Amino acid sequence: MPVHADIDSFVAALPRDGAVAGLDLGEKTIGVAVSDLRRALATPLETVRRKKFTLDAARLLDIAKGRGLAGFVLGLPLNMDGSEGPRCQSTRAFARNLAGLTDLPIGFWDERLSTVAAERALLEFDTSRAKRAEVIDHVAAGFILQGFLDRLALMRR
């Protein structure tokens, strides 16, 4: 299955039913969030400690299989001016490599400020610094996925 450059082709490639995973790719970790079956609500799931691509991909595909996922949405770390830098290139390369291992559609969502939003939310809940460090990546993945789900809801109207 190809990686979809735009949101419309990604949505068109998604099966009608099934949960979707949101991924926040970092250098050391991958935050994972999943949607409900109706694709209305994102829930942070786990943070995968990165080792090497084959092991990282295997864990993500295990999650996909275990949860019957319909696709992956990867946070695209655009610069604040909307341009793409090295982190975007790395994310796109990861998506291409993952696409070689699965038939699930893969799309991108602008992740600017998702980690900032996650940090604010955790601070509002008075989460300790240690706990924030432990959960920030999958909470950020939840913000990425929820942004996509909200857009999907608007597209359906």
C-alpha positions in Angstrom: 0.0 0.0 0.0 1.5 3.4 -0.9 2.1 6.2 1.6 -0.4 8.9 1.0 0.9 12.4 0.6 -2.4 14.2 1.1 -5.2 13.6 3.6 -7.9 13.1 0.9 -6.1 10.1 -0.7 -5.3 8.7 2.7 -9.0 8.9 3.8 -10.1 7.4 0.5 -7.7 4.4 1.0 -8.9 3.7 4.6 -11.4 0.9 4.9 -14.8 2.0 6.0 -14.5 0.5 9.5 -11.7 0.0 12.0 -9.6 1.9 14.4 -6.6 4.0 13.3 -3.2 4.5 15.0 -1.5 7.8 15.4 2.3 7.8 15.7 4.6 10.5 17.1 8.1 9.5 15.8 11.0 10.7 17.9 14.6 9.9 17.7 14.5 7.6 20.8 10.8 6.7 21.1 7.6 6.3 19.1 4.4 7.5 20.8 1.4 5.4 19.8 -2.3 6.3 20.2 -5.4 4.5 18.8 -8.8 5.6 17.9 -12.1 4.0 18.7 -13.9 2.0 16.0 -16.0 5.0 15.0 -12.9 7.1 14.6 -14.1 9.8 16.9 -11.8 9.6 19.9 -8.0 9.2 20.2 -6.6 7.4 23.2 -2.9 7.4 24.1 -1.7 3.8 24.2 2.1 3.4 24.7 5.6 4.6 24.0 7.8 2.3 22.0 11.5 2.6 22.8 13.3 2.7 19.4 15.9 0.1 18.8 16.2 -0.5 15.1 13.7 -0.2 12.3 12.8 -3.9 12.0 12.1 -4.2 15.7 10.2 -0.9 15.9 8.1 -1.8 12.8 7.4 -5.3 14.3 6.0 -3.8 17.5 3.8 -1.4 15.5 2.5 -4.2 13.3 1.8 -6.3 16.4 -0.3 -3.5 17.8 -2.0 -3.1 14.4 -2.8 -6.8 14.3 -3.9 -7.1 17.9 -6.2 -4.1 17.6 -7.4 -4.7 14.0 -6.2 -1.3 12.9 -7.2 0.1 9.5 -4.3 2.5 9.0 -1.5 4.6 10.5 -1.4 8.4 10.8 2.2 9.7 11.3 2.8 13.1 12.8 4.7 15.2 10.2 7.1 17.5 12.1 6.9 20.6 9.8 8.8 23.7 10.7 6.7 26.6 12.1 6.7 28.2 8.6 5.3 25.0 7.0 8.5 24.0 5.4 10.0 20.5 5.7 13.4 19.8 7.4 15.4 16.8 8.1 12.9 15.4 10.7 10.2 15.4 8.0 12.5 13.5 5.6 13.2 11.0 8.4 9.4 10.6 9.0 8.7 10.1 5.3 11.5 7.5 5.1 10.1 5.6 8.1 6.6 5.7 6.4 8.0 4.3 3.1 9.9 1.5 4.9 6.8 0.7 7.0 4.6 0.6 3.8 6.9 -2.1 2.5 5.9 -4.3 5.4 2.1 -3.8 5.5 -0.9 -3.3 3.3 -2.4 -0.8 5.8 -2.7 2.8 4.4 -0.3 5.3 5.9 -0.9 9.1 6.0 0.5 12.2 7.6 -0.8 14.8 9.9 0.8 18.2 10.7 2.1 17.7 14.2 3.3 21.2 14.9 2.8 22.0 18.6 1.4 18.6 19.5 4.1 18.0 22.1 3.5 21.5 23.5 -0.2 20.8 23.7 0.5 17.4 25.4 2.9 19.0 27.9 0.3 21.6 28.8 -2.4 19.0 29.3 -0.2 17.0 31.5 0.8 20.1 33.5 -2.9 20.9 33.9 -3.4 17.5 35.5 -0.5 18.2 37.8 1.5 15.3 36.4 4.9 14.9 37.9 8.0 15.6 35.8 9.0 11.9 35.9 5.5 10.7 34.8 5.4 13.4 32.1 8.7 12.2 30.6 7.3 8.6 30.6 4.0 9.5 28.8 4.6 12.6 26.8 5.2 10.8 23.5 2.0 8.7 23.5 0.0 11.7 24.7 1.4 13.7 21.8 0.5 10.9 19.5 -3.1 11.2 20.9 -3.1 14.9 20.0 -1.9 14.1 16.4 -4.5 11.4 16.0 -7.3 13.5 17.5 -6.5 16.3 15.0 -6.8 13.9 12.2 -10.1 12.4 13.6 -11.6 15.9 14.0 -10.7 16.7 10.4 -12.2 13.3 9.3 -15.5 14.2 11.1 -15.6 17.5 9.2 -15.0 15.8 5.9 -17.9 13.4 6.6 -20.3 16.3 7.0 
